[in-house]
Amino acid sequence: QVHLVESGGGLVQAGGSLRLSCAASGRYSIGWFRQPPGKEREFVAHIHWSGSTTSYADSVKGRFTIFRDNAKNTVYLQMNSLKPEDTAVYYCAVGFGVARSGYNFWGQGTQVTVSS
């Protein structure tokens, strides 16, 4: 059974950094999504199960990096130069693509709050 657990969220000042973790029950292609307050859940980044390919939303390119440690079945999202508009609940999920419909297993989410 697929199981995902996110961690690493918290409160940070604008310009700061956070690293989110997604611990999985196996080796899967993983996407990160986020849901800002009052808004729809949106794609952030994706990594193939092998680590060979990654993709990012335009809003985070150059600031966020997705990578994985397959020995630990864990996917990370390194977030640098954070902005208040990055404030959201961040979710990891198993699947492909930029649409929510491409993902069928989700974690419980972790809150990221960026203060100005």
QUIMO-V549525 format. One record per run of one state. SS is the DSSP state (@ for helix, = for strand, . for the rest). FROM is the first residue (numbers start at 1). LEN is the number of residues. If there is no record, write none. Layout:
((SS FROM LEN) (SS FROM LEN))
This chain:
((. 1 3) (= 4 4) (. 8 2) (= 10 4) (. 14 4) (= 18 7) (. 25 5) (= 30 6) (. 36 5) (= 41 7) (. 48 6) (= 54 3) (. 57 7) (= 64 6) (. 70 4) (= 74 6) (. 80 4) (@ 84 3) (. 87 1) (= 88 8) (. 96 4) (@ 100 3) (= 103 4) (. 107 3) (= 110 6) (. 116 1))
